[in-house]
Amino acid sequence: MAEGKQRPVVHTVTSAQTSPADDQAQRIRRYLTMMGIRVACFGLVFVLHGWLRWVAVIAAVLLPYFAVVTANAVRPSQSGSIQPVTPQADNNRLEQ
């Protein structure tokens, strides 16, 4: 941009929901995190003894179910609402 010019101020006029791609990316991260915990539980089975070993076994068996259920849980779509925005005077702007 030329020297002395400022970028215009951008105002938000809707309360749009997150994009489906962002929602899917969040669900994928949650699924992969739970599967990582499952892998750690499999490793702990060989290290732990007693009742902690059985907790790790049960977690390793049950985590895939919960991971799939949470990964498939799509947020209900909400329609965005238009909210009026009153422009504010920009005293720093040069007249053209």
Order of alpha helices (4+ residues) and beta strands (2+ residues): alpha-alpha
